[in-house]
Amino acid sequence: MVGVARKNGKTEWAAAIALYGLLAEGNGAEVYSCAADRKQAKLVHTAARRMVEASSELRGQCRLYVDAIEVPATGSVYRALSSEAFTKEGLSPTLVVYDELHAAPDRELYDVMSLAMGARVDPLMLIVTTAGVRVDRFGQDTIAHQLYQLGKRIATGEHVDPTYYMAWWESEEHRSPSDEEAWAQANPSLGDILDPADMRSALPPATPENEYLTKRHNRWVVSAKSWLPHGAWDACKADREVRPDEPVILGFDGSWTNDSTALVGCTVTDPHIFVIKAWERPLDAASWVVPSDEVEAALRDAIASYRVLEVACDPHYWRAQLVQWAEQGWPVVEWPTNNVSRMVPACREFYTAVVEKRLTHSDDPALARHIANAVIKEDTAGARIVKQARGQKIDLAVASVIAYDRAHVREAAPVVTFIDFEDPDLYPDDEPDDWEDA
């Protein structure tokens, strides 16, 4: 999967690879260009056709048709397909070039072509795309964004998959649309193929900001209202070691099957968010149960390693374990996330602390992913975070809100001074003796 902003030459690059697959893969090669609609699917195919027409050597080997390029000597063929066509079964691709996967209306064509390559030796699916919106019309994570997140998890070491490779050019989250240094981060052809003047002419408000961020900065956007402003979370990262003697609040948000469970810490003074442990269903697992023994062991280690004042837990699914933990003397308190009277102000305070840089975090990649997945739900009860699509995880974000909320309460608690009225040094000599009675 190769992700780059628009007008960086990816169509021509993909066309050259498609021709290589047609001419160099041996006898009986099947190459297909795929896209969301017929017009988009023809773009790479048309670029390849023009390359053949421009080369006498290629013209001598290939036979051109309206919808296909054939190599008679090897029986190889190159065609364009789209999601609008429903006659994809029976194909056996050696190479699939999927253009602008972010625009796919669903994952049907992707799945059909991926599974169709099973009988080939060393087949390749090449995806060339820009970023887009994270969710489809069904409210689920798009296949393009799923693959992007997979690539990020492989890059950070969260997941291992030697069959998948991603190269992605995008601007940093905290960069504004007009930041010309950020343009170069997402546009490797800036100044060669892409004219900087064109970038300036399309700046918002000439182009809607979300459209500009996806097409020119190659950044994913949400169709719903994002929780945190672009770049706000990245701006709060800090390389900080939490000392064993620092007072800490632990936030716990748990599930039981096929979701994720998170344990996050927050220091009480000078608030700093740090991930202790997170458990997520492996990407290749059909079903999964949270390893409760591992959760309890991680919690025990955290209590032994830090000065833990509270373990604030969402009791849903875990009430029995919370009772057991309390019986062991652990400082467990319930923090139900379905209580909007608590969740709404807690989300608001966390948001304000991030925007005003009143907290820091340990720059954990899983935490950043969960924060990015969180969107705002607003109704008569107020605004609080929810997941944007089924399958997107936000448990680390929720656990962070819980931990920060309790740490903030602790930090803001008034200092109480107890006065000993029998202390003779408390009163001046000329005061009467009956102050205590008064």
N, C-alpha and C positions, 0 to 999 in steps of 0.2 A: 504494500500500500504506500503510495507516494502522494503526499499532500502539499500543495503549493497554491499560492494565491493566483488569481486570474491573470491571463496575458503574460505568462512566463514561458510559453512554448511547450507546454506539456502535451498538447494534441499532436504536434509534429513528432515529438519524442516518442510518444506511444505508437504513432503510425510506423516509425522506423523499426520499433521492436516487433510490431505485428508482421511486417514484411520479413524480418529476420526469421520469425517463427514459421512463416509460410515457406520460405526458400531453404532454410538450413536445418529443419527438423526431420528431414528424411521423407520417406514415402508415406503417403496417406495422412499428412498433417491436416488438422482441422483448426482453423483460427477464427475466432469470433470477436467482433466488437459489440459490446453491450452498453445500454444506457436506459434511462427512464422512458424516453420516447423515441420515436423513429428518427426524428430530425437530429437529436443529439447523438444517436447511435451511428448516424451516417458521417459525422464530422471526422472521426479518426479514419474511417474507411475511405472517405473522399480525399483526405490528406495522403493516405497511402497510394491511392490511385494516381494522384498527381505526381508522386515520386516515381512511379512506374512510367508514366507518360514522359517524364523529363529525362529518363535514362534509356539509351538504346539497348544496353545490355539487359536491363530488366524487361524491356518491351519484348526482347527476343525470347524470354523464358516464360512470360506470363500472358494469359489471355484475359482480357477485360470484358466484364459484363456490367449491366446496370447495377446489380446488387451483389456481385461477386468478383473475385479475382482468383483465377485458377492457374495451376502449374501443370500442364498436361504430362510432362515427363515423369512427375512423381505422384500424380493424382491428388495433390494437395489443394485445398480451397480455403478462401478467406471470405467470410460473410459478416454482415451487420445484423444484429438482433436488437429488439427493444422489449420493454415490459408490456407494450401494447400487443405484442404477438404472443399467442398461446400455443405454439407448435414447437416447443423447444425439446420435448422428450425424444429420445432416440439419438441424440447427438453424442459425440465422443471427442471432446476438445483436447487438443494438445496445448493450446494457449488461449486464454480468455483475457481480453482487454476491456475492463469495465470502466467507462468514462463517467465522471461525476456521480459516484455512488450516493452522495449525500441527497440527491434529488429522487432517489428511488421511492416510489409510492409504498412499497412493502419489500420484503426480502425474498419473494417468490423466485424471481429471475436469478438472483444471486445463489440461492440454494440449489436450484435446478442445474445451473452451470457448474457449481462446485462439486455436486455429487456426480455429475456426468463425466468428470475427469478420472473417475476411479479405475478405469481399465487401461489408462495410459501410464507409461513409464516416465517419471519426472515431469508431469504436467505443471503448468504455471498459470495462476490467475494474477494478473497485474491490475491493480486498482489505481487510477489516477483521478484525483478529486480535489476540490476545495472543501473547506469546512461549510457547515450549514447549521440548521437548527437541530437540537439534540433529540427531539421526540417527533414521532410520526403522527398521522391523523388519528391514530387509535390511542394516543397518549403513552406509547411505549418507546423505549430507547431505539433510535434508528440503527439499522445494521452498520451504517458508516460510522456512527459515533461509538457503537459497541467495539468495532475493530480499532478505532482510534484509542479508546480506553485500554484495550488489550495491548496495543503497542506501547502505550505509556507504562503499563504495569510491567511489561517485559523489560523496558528500558531502565526502570528503577529497581529491577530485581525482585519485584513482588511475585512474578510469574515466570515460568520457563517454558518456552515453546520454540524449538529450533526450526519448525516448519513455517514460521511466520516472521516477516521482516517489515518494518515500517520506517520510512524516512519522511519527516514532517518539518516544514518551515512555517513558523508562526511567530507573531510578535508577542512580547511578554504581556501578561495580563494587565499590568499597571500602566502600560503605554496608552496614550490618547490617540485617537484617529489621525491627528495632525502631526504626530511625532515622526519626523522624517528619518530618524535613526531606526525607528521601529519598522518603517517600510522595507528597509534592507533585510531585516530579519525574516520577513515573510515572502520577499520577492528576490530570489537569487539572480534574476535577469534584469533587475533594476538598472537602468542606464545603458543596457545593451538592447534588449527586446522591448522592455517597458520604459516609457518616457516618464520621468518624474513630474513633468508638467501635466500629464494625464492624471496622475495621482492627486495633484493639487486641485485640478478642476472638478474632481468628483467628491471632494470633501463635503461632509455635512455642513449646511443643510441641503446642498445640491443632491446628495444621496442620503437616505435614512441611515442613522448611525449603525444599526444592527446589520444592514445590508453592506455597508462599507467595511465593518469589522470582519464579516465572513469573506467577502470577495477580495478585499485589499490587504487585510491583516491575517487572513486565514485562521480566524478564531471562531470557535463554536459559540453559538448564542442560544438562548432559550426562548421558546414561544410564550411561556408564562413570564411573570415578573421575577427577575433574579433577586435573590436575597441580598447579597453584598454587591456593592459597586465594583466595576472592573478594576482589578489591581489592588483593591483594599486589603485583601487577605495576604497577598504576597508582600505588601509593604510592612506587615507586622512580624515577619519572620525574624528570628534572632538566634544566634548560636549561644545558648545559655545552658549551663549545667545546674540542675536542681540539687541543692545540698541536702544531705540526710536530715539536718536539724531544722529545715524550713517547714513551717506548717503548710499542709497540703490538703485539698479536698479531692476526692475521687468521684468521678461521675460514671455511672454504669447504665448502659442502654442495651437490653438483651432481647434476643429472639430465641426460638427453639429449633425450628427446621427451615431450611432453604432460604435463610436471610442472613443477616450478619449481627454480631454482638461486639460491643465496644467498651473498653475501659480506658478512661482518660483522666489525667491529673491536672490540677490547677493550683498554683501557689496562691496563698492568701494575700501576702504582701507583694507588691510589684507583680501583678497577675501574669503568669506564664502558663500556656497550655502545652501539655506534652502527652504523647500517646504511650500508654503502658502496653496495651495489647489489643489487637482486633482479630476477630474470627469471621471469615467469609466463606461461603460455599465455593469450593474450587470450580473453576470455569468448565472443567470437563466432567463434573459430577452431575448425574441425573437427579439424585436426591442426596440430602445431607442433613445431619443433626449436629447442633452445636455441641462440642466436647465439653460438657459441664465440669468434668474433673480438671481439665486444663484451665478453665475459667477460674475455678476456685483456687487452683495452685498459683495462678498469676496474681490473684487478689491477695492471697496470703503473703507472697513474696513482696508485693508492693507495700503492704502494711508493715512488714519487717524492715523494708529498705527506707521508708520515708516516715516523717512525723505526720501521720494521717489523722486529721481531726474528725472527718466524716467520710463515709462511703454513701453517697446519695444515689439511690437506685430507683429506676422505673420498675415497679413490682410486677408488671404484666408478664406472665409466663414463669416468673422466678420467685413467687411469693414463698413457696416452701423453702427454697434455698436461703432466702433472706432471713427467715425465722431461724434456720440452723446457724447462719453466720452470726446473728445477734446472740444466740445462745453460747457461741464460742467467745463472746466478748468483743467482737468486732463492732466498730462504731457505725452501724448501719442505720440509715434513715430513708424513709420512702419519699420518692419524688415522682409522682405519676405524671407522665407526659400527656395523658389525655385530659388533664385538668387545665382547661384553657385559661382559668384565672391565674395560674402560675406560669403557664407556657408563654402566653402573650407578653407579659412584662419582662420575662427572662430573655426572650428573643430580642425584644426592643433594646434592652440594656446591653446584650452581647453585640448587637449591631452597632450601637453607639460607641462602645468600647473599641471595636475594630476600626471604625471610620475615624475616630479621634486618636487612634494609636495608643489607647490606654491599656492594652494587653499585647503580649507577644506570643509566639508559638514556635514549635521546634521544626517547622518545615517538613513534616512527615508527608510523603506522597499520597498515602491512603487517606489521611485526614484532608488534604487539599482536594482530593477527588470527591469525598463526601460533602465537603463544604460547597464545591461547585455544583453538585447535584441538588442541593437544597434550593427550593423556590418558596415564595411567599404565598400563603393562602389567606385571603382576607374575607371576612364575613362579619355578621353582627357581633360576634364574640371578640373580634380583633384580628390582628395579623400574627401568624406564627408560621414556622417552617414546616414544609411537607416535602416528600419526594415528588419529583416531576413525573416520573414514569415508573411503572412496575419493573422491578429488577434493578433500578438504580438505588444505591446504598447511601444512606445519610446518617447511619447510627453513630459514627464518630463525631459528626456535627452536633447531633442531639446530646451525646454524652458531654461534649464540650460546653454546650449551653447549660446543662445541669451543673457541671463542676464550677463553671464561672459564676453562676447564679448563687450557689452556696458560699463560694469564696468571697463574692462581693458582699453578701450579707454579713459574713464574719468580719470582713475588713471594715465595714461601715458601722459595726456595733459600737455603741457609746462606751467610754471608759467609766466605770463606776468606782467611786472612792468611798470607803467606809470610814466614818469619823468616830473616834473614841471620846465620848463626852466626859469620861472620867479622867482624861489626861489633864493634869494641872497645868501643863505648859501651853494648853490651848487658849487660855484666857489671860487677859492683862490683869495686873495686880489690883487695879482700882475697880474691877468689875465685882458685882455682888456674888455671894457664894451659891445662890439658888438658880444658876443658869440651867442646871440639869432639869430642875423642876419646871422652869419656864419653857 
